[in-house]
């Protein structure tokens, strides 16, 4: 019988001697069982919790080429440290006519051997999980003692007891970066300056924008020790003062908020505005005059791309201001807010007591778990295809996702009363905010379902009820006027008409752009 040896050691303080010991035991096993060793596959410093091992995968691939009849490994945990990978790859080897042998674990043939092998694999998985838990616990204890848990940030190094101490040469560069940035020098120029001096990062590479930004945002330089959720003020030596760090953070925040030259103008009616002439959507555009000034407008997509519509462009600010002003006039009144709050409170109460979403998710979880069970049964029975593992992994990901959704859906929804909702809606009543961009955006996002623009008039459909159809035509509005004729109310000199408390609330305004 031709056999190969597979050996592996993890990175937890094991060395090449571990490989030598495994190979020696495997060769002795081969001699006792009359197996001719024709090759070796060795993975160094790679955990068995992952199957992403180069030599291991090469061995699995070679098993289909009939190059050997057996694989000898030291123990069950050398193949994998989780039961799923172990079952998967043992099945592949078996289907390829390759038998798996363990040099230091005698697995008998028959049903009792299956049970014993499963126990050994379970113990290996338990050991791996327990080791990970111990490592995390040990790292946390190390952090509570304010010692270095990994690679020290640039500007620091470890003393003999793994305490943080300042690396003077690197710390000088950190201080230079903060001083230059605070004095108005940009990250790009700071990089150029440091690289011209031959300075290197902690990875012995030239500085770039990412490394500069990482340093400017690292609170540890003020002496704050951080590890996971642990945070200790003055837990390590400070390289810069807290005051300077705060000043730099304010500059960074202002840079993020500043409207740079490349900032895009937001078209608040985008996706909600439709051409009344042809029914196509209207999108935001801008142009530049001869003087260099930019002007912003909405244009019909059909007119822009197909030249098939006569609808004129409409100024962005004029249209958005009109829509917001008429919304305030018609919807944002004390009377309408009372009606909306009452309806919202009733709907909210219904949603709080309706657990249909959780029931649906639990049914999906049950179906997914059943599918996983069926897949595992198929694998155990030898029914396997190249897509089997991929499908099983997808099902397990779906299972985790559905459990998370059930957890979120099961959280009790805070109780909102009619008074709460009226208070929130009343925030839109402050007329002095109508010129503010954020106010315009909030009004349109919250209340506007769609706007249908003609040359001489517009229709606004509000988000007061479900079932609104975006692509309404003139005939649809004519039909609504005919059906609800007596329900229209003429308001003001713009001939505004509003249908209250019906399926579609419509504003009809005769305007002159």
ABEGO torsion letter per residue (X at the ends): XBBBBBBBBBABGBBAAAAAAAAAAAAAAAAAAGBBBABBBBBBGBBAABABBAAAAAAAAAAAAGABABBBBABAAAABABAAAAAAAAAAAAAAGBBBBBAABBBBBEAAAAAAAAAAAAAAAAAAAAAAAAAAAAAAAAAAAGBBABBBBBGBBBBAAGBBBBBAAAAAAAAAAAAAAAAGBBAAAAAAAAAAAGBBBAAGBBBBAAAAAAAAABAAAAGBBBBEABBBBGABBBABBAAAAAAAAAAAAAAAABBBAABBBBBAABGABBBAAAGBBBBBBBBBBAAGBBBBBBBBAAAAAAGABABBBBBAAAAAAAAAAAAAAAABBAAAAAAAAAAAAAAAAAAAABAAAAAAAAAAAAAAAAAAAAAAAAAAAGBBBAAAAAAAAAAAAAAAAAAAAAAAAABBBBBBBAAAAAAAAAAAABAAAAABAAAAAAAAAAABABBBBBAABBBBBBBABBGBBABBBAAAAAAAAAAAAAABBBBEAAGBBBBBGBABBBBBBBBBX
